[in-house]
Amino acid sequence: MKPRDKERLIRMRSILSNDLQVNEVINHMKEKRALTDAEVGKLSSEHRRQTKTEMLLDILERKKTSEFEVFLEILSSLHPNLFYLFTDDDDDTDFGDKVYGEDNQYKGFSKDDEWTILRNTRQYIIEQIDALQVLPMLQKKFLTESEKEDIIAGQSAGERTEALLDILVAKEPAVYDAFLDALGEQYPHVYLRLTGGSDDLDD
């Protein structure tokens, strides 16, 4: 991999970990022989999406330029906005400004959007809920069958909720409202915390 690409991969690691459709990327890279069978097997054994994405990024850092270019090709198809951030050569623009600037080239990742609230309360949510209790209100309209399976595969409430949150942050803002509605039904205290309706956020 070229040093410049490795540097960008490191800088974008947090965004990619949150938003990459990792299973689709893995499948495409496998088809194009950019991942070995051993690498695919290792990745497939991990059910938590964010952890799996971080494992893939670790693998990518050690790839040849030709194999990394396969990843970029896939990125351009699945995540054109991420591809733009990765390949833009305007060094006069701070990387954070590209993500959070007024043009907001990366839709859905603004500083003050709903998903920022979710990220800031992530650990609290993982400790408080079991994703299985909110799945019925989300699965028909907002989750794919494979996403549902990834969530159910978690061996504990924390793992299932972590998987759900990893999936939700890659969705459109309307899904956040549906998630809040589900929390209001099943976990009103968590709903109040996310909406600012609770005076004591440390409980």
C-alpha positions as CSV (number, residue, x, y, z in Angstrom):
1,M,0.0,0.0,0.0
2,K,1.2,3.5,-0.8
3,P,2.2,5.5,2.4
4,R,-0.4,8.2,1.5
5,D,-3.2,5.7,1.3
6,K,-2.1,4.1,4.6
7,E,-2.1,7.6,6.3
8,R,-5.6,8.3,5.0
9,L,-6.9,4.8,6.1
10,I,-5.6,5.6,9.6
11,R,-7.3,9.1,9.6
12,M,-10.6,7.6,8.4
13,R,-10.6,4.6,10.7
14,S,-13.2,6.0,13.1
15,I,-15.7,6.9,10.3
16,L,-15.1,3.6,8.4
17,S,-15.6,1.6,11.7
18,N,-18.9,3.3,12.2
19,D,-20.4,3.3,8.8
20,L,-18.8,0.7,6.4
21,Q,-21.1,-2.0,5.1
22,V,-18.4,-4.5,6.1
23,N,-20.2,-7.7,5.1
24,E,-20.8,-6.5,1.5
25,V,-17.2,-5.2,1.3
26,I,-15.8,-8.6,2.4
27,N,-18.0,-10.5,-0.1
28,H,-16.9,-8.3,-3.0
29,M,-13.2,-8.4,-2.0
30,K,-13.5,-12.2,-1.8
31,E,-15.0,-12.4,-5.2
32,K,-12.2,-10.3,-6.6
33,R,-9.6,-12.4,-4.8
34,A,-8.4,-9.4,-2.8
35,L,-8.8,-11.4,0.5
36,T,-7.5,-14.9,1.2
37,D,-9.7,-17.7,2.4
38,A,-8.0,-17.5,5.8
39,E,-8.7,-13.8,6.1
40,V,-12.3,-14.3,5.1
41,G,-12.7,-17.1,7.6
42,K,-11.3,-15.0,10.4
43,L,-13.6,-12.1,9.5
44,S,-16.6,-14.3,9.3
45,S,-16.1,-15.7,12.8
46,E,-16.7,-12.2,14.2
47,H,-20.4,-11.3,14.6
48,R,-20.0,-7.7,15.9
49,R,-20.0,-5.4,12.9
50,Q,-17.7,-2.7,14.3
51,T,-15.1,-5.2,15.5
52,K,-15.3,-7.0,12.2
53,T,-14.7,-3.7,10.4
54,E,-11.7,-2.9,12.5
55,M,-10.3,-6.3,11.7
56,L,-10.7,-5.7,8.0
57,L,-9.0,-2.3,8.3
58,D,-6.1,-4.0,10.1
59,I,-5.8,-6.4,7.1
60,L,-6.1,-3.6,4.6
61,E,-3.1,-1.9,6.1
62,R,-0.9,-4.9,5.1
63,K,-2.3,-5.3,1.6
64,K,-0.5,-4.7,-1.7
65,T,-1.5,-1.6,-3.6
66,S,-3.4,-3.6,-6.2
67,E,-5.5,-5.3,-3.5
68,F,-6.2,-2.0,-1.7
69,E,-7.3,-0.5,-5.0
70,V,-10.0,-3.2,-5.1
71,F,-11.2,-2.0,-1.8
72,L,-11.3,1.6,-3.1
73,E,-13.3,0.4,-6.2
74,I,-15.8,-1.2,-3.9
75,L,-15.9,1.8,-1.6
76,S,-16.8,4.0,-4.6
77,S,-19.8,1.8,-5.4
78,L,-21.1,1.3,-1.8
79,H,-20.1,4.5,-0.2
80,P,-19.4,7.3,-2.7
81,N,-19.2,10.0,-0.1
82,L,-16.6,8.0,1.9
83,F,-14.7,7.4,-1.3
84,Y,-14.8,11.2,-2.0
85,L,-13.3,11.8,1.5
86,F,-10.6,9.1,0.9
87,T,-9.5,10.2,-2.5
88,D,-9.9,14.0,-2.4
89,D,-6.4,15.6,-2.9
90,D,-7.2,19.1,-1.6
91,D,-4.6,19.4,1.1
92,D,-5.6,23.0,1.9
93,T,-8.8,21.7,3.5
94,D,-8.6,20.3,7.0
95,F,-9.8,16.7,7.1
96,G,-12.3,17.4,9.8
97,D,-13.7,20.3,7.7
98,K,-14.3,17.9,4.9
99,V,-16.4,15.8,7.1
100,Y,-18.1,18.5,9.1
101,G,-17.9,21.6,6.9
102,E,-20.7,23.7,5.7
103,D,-21.0,21.8,2.4
104,N,-21.4,18.6,4.5
105,Q,-20.2,16.4,1.7
106,Y,-20.7,13.4,4.0
107,K,-24.4,13.4,4.6
108,G,-25.4,11.9,7.9
109,F,-22.2,12.7,9.8
110,S,-22.7,16.3,10.9
111,K,-21.5,17.4,14.3
112,D,-24.9,17.9,15.9
113,D,-27.0,15.3,14.2
114,E,-29.0,12.6,15.9
115,W,-26.4,9.9,15.4
116,T,-23.9,12.1,17.4
117,I,-26.3,11.7,20.4
118,L,-26.4,8.0,19.8
119,R,-22.6,7.8,19.7
120,N,-22.2,9.9,22.9
121,T,-24.6,7.7,24.8
122,R,-23.5,4.4,23.2
123,Q,-22.1,2.7,26.3
124,Y,-25.1,3.7,28.4
125,I,-27.5,2.2,25.9
126,I,-25.5,-1.0,25.6
127,E,-25.6,-1.4,29.4
128,Q,-29.4,-0.6,29.6
129,I,-31.2,-2.4,26.8
130,D,-31.4,-5.7,24.9
131,A,-31.8,-5.1,21.2
132,L,-34.2,-8.1,21.0
133,Q,-36.8,-6.0,22.7
134,V,-36.8,-3.2,20.1
135,L,-36.2,-5.4,17.0
136,P,-40.0,-5.9,16.3
137,M,-40.5,-2.2,15.7
138,L,-37.4,-1.9,13.5
139,Q,-37.0,-5.1,11.5
140,K,-39.8,-4.9,9.0
141,K,-39.1,-1.4,7.7
142,F,-35.6,-0.5,8.6
143,L,-33.4,-3.6,8.9
144,T,-32.4,-6.2,6.3
145,E,-32.6,-9.9,7.0
146,S,-28.8,-10.1,7.3
147,E,-28.7,-7.2,9.7
148,K,-31.3,-8.8,11.8
149,E,-29.3,-12.1,11.8
150,D,-26.1,-10.2,12.8
151,I,-28.0,-8.7,15.8
152,I,-29.6,-12.0,17.0
153,A,-26.2,-13.8,16.7
154,G,-25.0,-11.8,19.7
155,Q,-24.5,-14.1,22.7
156,S,-25.4,-11.5,25.3
157,A,-27.7,-8.4,25.5
158,G,-24.7,-6.2,25.3
159,E,-23.3,-7.8,22.1
160,R,-26.8,-7.7,20.5
161,T,-27.2,-4.0,21.4
162,E,-23.7,-3.2,20.2
163,A,-24.5,-4.9,16.8
164,L,-27.7,-2.9,16.5
165,L,-26.0,0.4,17.2
166,D,-23.3,-0.3,14.7
167,I,-26.0,-0.9,12.1
168,L,-28.2,2.1,13.0
169,V,-25.5,4.7,12.7
170,A,-25.2,3.9,9.0
171,K,-28.9,4.5,8.4
172,E,-30.8,7.6,7.4
173,P,-32.0,10.0,10.1
174,A,-35.6,8.7,10.0
175,V,-34.4,5.4,11.5
176,Y,-33.3,7.3,14.6
177,D,-36.9,8.4,15.2
178,A,-38.1,4.9,14.9
179,F,-35.5,3.7,17.3
180,L,-36.6,6.4,19.8
181,D,-40.2,5.3,19.4
182,A,-39.1,1.7,20.2
183,L,-37.1,2.9,23.3
184,G,-40.2,4.9,24.4
185,E,-42.2,1.7,24.4
186,Q,-39.7,-0.7,26.0
187,Y,-37.1,1.5,27.8
188,P,-38.7,4.8,28.7
189,H,-35.8,5.8,31.0
190,V,-33.4,5.4,28.1
191,Y,-35.8,7.4,25.8
192,L,-35.8,10.2,28.4
193,R,-32.1,10.3,28.5
194,L,-31.6,10.5,24.8
195,T,-34.3,13.2,24.4
196,G,-33.2,15.3,27.4
197,G,-36.3,14.5,29.3
198,S,-34.5,13.3,32.4
199,D,-32.9,15.7,34.9
200,D,-30.6,13.0,36.3
201,L,-28.5,11.5,33.5
202,D,-26.2,9.6,35.9
203,D,-28.9,7.1,37.0
